[in-house]
Amino acid sequence: MEKEELKRRCIEVIEKRKEEIISLGEKIYRTPELGYKEFETTKCMEEAFASLGLETVSPIAYTGCKAGAGGRKGPTVAVMGELDSVVCPEHKDCAANGNMHACGHHVQLANLYGCAAGLAESGVLDELCGTVEFIAIPAEECVDLDYRDKLIEDGKIQFYGGKQEYLLRGGMDDVDMVLQCHMMEVEGGRKCCTVDTVTNGFMSKSVKFIGRSAHAGIAPHEGINALNMAQLALNNINALRETFREEDKVRVSAIITSGGDLVNVVPSVVTMQVMVRAASVDAMEDAGRKVGRALKAGALAVGGKVEIHDRIGYLPLSTDSTLSGLYRENMLAYGGADEDSFVEHYETAGSTDLGDMCQLLPCMHVWASGISGGLHSKDFKIEDYERAYVLPAKMLALTVIDLLYGDAGKAKEIMEAYRPKFTKETYIKYMKDHSVVELFDGSAI
């Protein structure tokens, strides 16, 4: 069957299921869950896949599920949608606990379902050379770290990110490339799509300053003030900012998560969370070492101790331009776009665990429009339901057809040209080697 006919059939099915696609996205929007807590959202996606007659596997990475289908033997293309929400208590639609899908992941899941429906129900997959895996993946937002640390301590997960955990468990062993679409207000709605994306990677530091308690009024000199250590450390980090090169796009974010218990007691334990972002692995590691020195200097000045738990969060993302170019071509041919509709290249200091996947295999991460307001903000809103929920589902499905049509020549071309930075084994070793706990004793110097 001609490729254009396959695409036409696929679009017809997605158009027929348009209301169901939107309804699924809106249902998930009303039940936001944080990473590795997406039990209801996982169940919702299981039911959605089952309604298409697809066999579903669940859970895949503590939470999450996947469904697969295919035609003749060939490459495997993964289409991913993310399950988790963020916390945004200022948003008018947030849940009672402050959870809110201000990240647009609920739209991704609707896109994933629509793509699966188009490919499976149209009979298109039988005409293709390869397999498609539809993956509802957990825990993209790197938040709620105390909860995730407890899961790691209990042996239930090993990584903060859901894609990392899925990789570790063997879920990506047979996958040859990944397609993903996110939501963003693209130049105030003037553009319809962002094609290629580069993001920062980051490392996290869980920090505990350890001092000695004493009566803050009668005998403060007998104490070692952990809060003073933390305040000095924050000042030290601020003094570092001019040492970072502009091209490395270094960002250091820090919060005090516990600053003492009683105002009349010298704080003996103060905890912090620090995130160090950069555009390359080398820059990320360099900035991480500098921040480590700043933390130790705070403890040294006051004569206390600091425990630093370093962990690589996510690695930098650089998308495959040939893969993204197929999505772009389909937007021109079937999505109503013209040559002026695109932001061709987007660089951001944000991070995603798809960055880890792109170190091992080709990845697409386009940004579709249809929303307004900043991501993770109280202003996030879907403005165009067709453009957000339905159009990306069509474009993802059409991109799969391009990749696997005939003898899957386009997919094989992309696989041949790709140069991985890691194997699965070297990646896991790198991540584990950079998960270390260091105790620095400033009182001993």
Protein Blocks (a to p, Z undefined) as FASTA:
>chain_A
ZZklmmmmmmmmmmmmmmmmmmmmmmmmmmccdehilmmlmmmmmmmmmmnopacdddfe
hpacdddddddddddddddddfbdcddfkbmkbcfkopacflommmmmmmmmmmmmmmmm
nommmmpgcdddddddehkbcghklmmmmmmmnopambfblklmmmmnopmmmpcbdcdd
ddddeehhlagbdfbdcdddddddddddddddddfklmmmlpccfklmmmmmmmmmmmmm
mmpcfklopacddddfbgcjbfkbccfbdcdddddddfbfklmmmmmmmmmmmmmmmmmm
nopacddddddfbdcddddfklmmmmmmmmmmmnopafklpcfbdcdfbdcfklmmmmmb
ccdddddehiecjehiakbccfblmlmmmmmmmmmmmmmmmmmgojlmmmmmmmmmpccf
bdfklmmmmmmmmmccddddfklZZ
